[in-house]
Amino acid sequence: MPTPAKNPAPPPAGCLWTTEAAHRIGLTVKTLYTYKNQGKAPECFPIARKLAWPIESLDAWLAAQRKQAAPSPEQEHDSRPPEPRLARRKKATPADADDAELQPAA
């Protein structure tokens, strides 16, 4: 296995390497590669054995994700209220069983 370069080459102007791109958009490198393989990631292009990610495409992709995540005002009001929590049932203890035996049957 070759050793990594002590002074890695800088990315092209206006681009970031994969680790910096993942950090910029708030993802892990593994998630960014997964999104790329699924076709969900911003555009990138290979240079030798690395991927260069244009900063403009990263910012545009991030803006689209924010826009997609924001619910519309109508959607907020159409949502159903949360279900009420049910009270937990009391666990039966041996003392409760003795009390049931002492009470007369109806």
N, C-alpha and C positions, 0 to 999 in steps of 0.2 A: 504494500500500500504506500503510495507516495506521500511524503510529508507536505503539509500545507505551506504555502508561500509565506515567508516572514512579512513581506510587504505586499498584501493583495492589491491587485489593480483596482483603481477607482472605477465606479460605474460611469457609464456615458452621461453626458450633460443632460440634466432633467430627468434622470432615472435613479432608481435605487436597486440594490441587490435584494434578494429574497428576505433575508433577516431584517433589514431595515424597513422593507415594504410591509412585512407582517407586523412589525412594531408600530408603524405609522397608522395602520388601519385597525389595530387592536386585536389581532389574531395571532395564534401560534403559527410557527412555520408549517407544522404538520397540517393544520386546518387550512392554511392558504394553499398548500399543494393539493389537498383533498378537493377544495373548491375549484381549483384549476382543472383537475381531472374530471370533475362533474360539469364543467362549463359554467360555473357560477362566479368565477373570479374575474377581476379586471384583466384587461389585455396585458400581455407580456411578450417578450421575444427573447430567444436564446442568443447568448454570446459565448462561444466556446462551450464550456460545460456549466455555465451559470445562466440564470434567468434575470433579465433586466425588466424592471417594472416602471413604466413612465409615471411620474408623479401626478400628471394631469389625469390619467386614467384611474389612479388610486383615489384621488380626491373626488372625481365624478362618481365612482362606484360607491364611495362612502356616503356621499350626498344622496344617492339613489336609495341606499339602505335606510338612511334616516327618514326619507320621505315615505318609504314603504312601511316603516314601523309605526308611524304616527296614525292613530285611528281618527276617522272623521268624526265630527260632532254628532251626526245622526247615529253613527254606530255606537257611540258611548251611551246615548240615551236609550237605544233599543236593547241594550244588554239586560239580562235578567238579574234580579238582585241575588245576593248570595243566599244559599240555603241555611236555615237556622241549624245550629249545632244541637245534637241530641244529647240529653243528659246521660251520663254513664250509669249503667245498672249497678246496683249495689251487689257486691259479691255475697253469696250465702255463706254463713259461718256455721259451725256446729251449734252454737248457742241459738241461732235462729231455728234450726231444726228441732231442738228441744222445746222451744216455745210453741212451735206448730203442733207438737204432739200433745201438749198440755191443754190447748184450747179445745173446747167441745166442738164436735162436728155439727154442721148445720143441717 
